[in-house]
Amino acid sequence: MRLCFASNNAHKLDEIRPLLPPGFELLSLADIGCHEELPETQDTLEGNARQKAEYVLNNYGVGCFADDTGLEVTALGGEPGVYSARYAGPQRRNEDNVAKLLRELAGQPDRSARFRTVVALAQADGAVHEFAGQVAGHITETPRGAGGFGYDPVFVPTEGDGRTFAEMSGAEKNRISHRARAVAGLLAFLNEK
């Protein structure tokens, strides 16, 4: 089965490919000829995931799934949330976003946070299904690790062993990550079909 993931983010594609069982071929946006920036104008993760998946279906005629992920920090009232990728500005630089987050949390005793991912599947018949995953944890004082992407160097999952996501291998992260949990819901749904 061919499945388009509405992303050209190589890190996300690398995370998701190993989660797919044999028989699934994952296509990127580039693989279907989509090179434009997908719209993300909604104020919720659910809205953005749905918007991107429906955009690809309506403009390229390809059923696909899209995700939106946010880091929600308790002491910041849930920020950066839906604006996680552009928290420090439209340039979407991971280093800038992490630096801003650490500045905002300076002196905060409560560093609890959670990653939340919503995956929306838009099918050729017009049906849209949503799947969610989340993982709780806390934000470190300084970045640690060279792996992962985004906020991975400052996020320590509660279910882990004290390492940040960036200190884990891809396989270790995929065992407990928010994205892996959302994709697991998607795959369970597809396997039932």
N, C-alpha and C positions, 0 to 999 in steps of 0.2 A: 504494500500500500504506500502510495506517495503522499506525503504530508508536507505542506508549506508552513514554515514558521516565519511569521511576519517580522523578520529582523535580518539585518546584515551584521549584527554585533557578533564578531567571531568568538568572543568569550562565552556568550550565551549559547551559541550553536555548539561549541565544544562541550558545554555542560550538559546539554540536552541529548546529543547524539548517543552517549553511552546508556541513557535511560530507556531508549527505545528498544523493544524486543526485535528479534530477527523478523524480517519481512517488511519492516518500515523503512522507507527512504525519506530522509529529511531534506527538504529543499529550502534554500534561503530566498530572500527577495531577489537577489541578483540572479539566481537560477531561473526565475520566472520572468526576468526582464524588468523588474521594478527597481529603479534607481533613485526615485524621489524620496524625500523625507516624508514619512507617514504622519498624518495629523494626530496630535495629542492635545486636544483643547478642552478635555473634560476635567472636572474637579475631583474625580475619584479614580482609583485604580481600575475599578470595574468598567467605568465609562471609557477610559483610554484603551483598555484591552479590547473592548467591544468595537470601539471606533476604528482601531487599526485593522482588526480582522475583517470587519465589514467593508472597509475601504479596499482591501486586496480582493475580496470576493467580487465586489461591485465593479472594480476597474480592470481586473485581470481574469475574472471568471474562474478563479482557482479557490477551492475551499481551503481554509487555512486556520491556524491558531496564532494568537498574539498574546503577549504577556505585558503586564505593567507591574513593576515592583517598587515598593517604597520602604524606606527605613523610618520607623516611627519611634521617636525618642520621648520617653515619659516627661522628663524635665522641660522639654521644649514644646509641650502640649501636642505631641504627635508629629511635630515637624522633623525632618523635611517632608515626609509623607509622599504625596503624589508629585511633589517637586524635587524629589531626591536627585535626579540626573542633572538638574539645572539649578541646584540649591545656591551655588556661588555665581550663577550667571549663565547666559545662553551658550557660552563656549563649551559647557558640559565636560569640563576637565575633572577627572577623578581626584587629582591631588588638591585642586582648589576646593572641591566639595568637602573633602576630609578635613582640610585646614580650617574651613569655616565652621564645620561641626565642632571641632575641638576647641575653637575660640568661644563658641556659644556655650559650651559645657564647662569652661574653665571655672573652677571653684564649686561646681555643682556636686553635692554628695550623692544624689540619685542619678546613676548613669544607666539605668535600665532602658532597654529598647527591644524592639522586635522588627524583624524583616517580614514583610507580607507580599505575596505574589498572587495576582489573579490572572488566570489564563482563560481567554475566550476563544471558543471554536465556532467559526462561521461556516456553515455547510451549504452546499449547492442548492438545497431546498429552501434556503432562507432561515433555517433554524439556527439560533445562537445558544450555546451552552457555556456556562462558566464554572471554573474549578479554582479553588483557593488553597493556599498553603501558607503556613507561617512558622516562624521559629523565634523563640524568646532568647534574650541574652543581655549583654551590657557592652558599653562603649569603653575602650581602653583610654588611658591618658595619652599614649603615643602609638603611632602605627607599628605593627609587627608583622613580618612575613613578606615574602616576595610573590606569592601566588595570588590567584583570584583577581578580582577587579572591583571597581566601585569602592564601597565602604568596607570590603572584606578585611583590610589591614587593621581596622579598629573595632571589629565586631567579634565578640567571644560568645558563642552559643551556650546556653545553660546546659544543654544535653551533652556538651563536649567535655574535653579534658583540660580546659583552661587555655587552649590555643585559639587564636583568631582563625577565621575562615582562610585568611591569606597564608597561614602557617600549615594548613592542611593540604593533602593531595586532593585532586579533583574527585577521586572516588570517595575519599573520606567526607568531603563536603556534601557530595550527592547523597550520602546516607541520611543526612539530617536537614538538608537545606529546604528553605521555603519554596524555591522553584521546583526542586525535585518532588516535593509533596503535591504541588499544584499539577505538575505533569503526570504524576501517578494517578490522580483523579481523572485526567483527560484520557490516559491510556486504559484505565479500567472501563471508562465509558465506551471507548472505541472497540475494546475487546468484546463488549456485550453485544455490539451491533452485528 
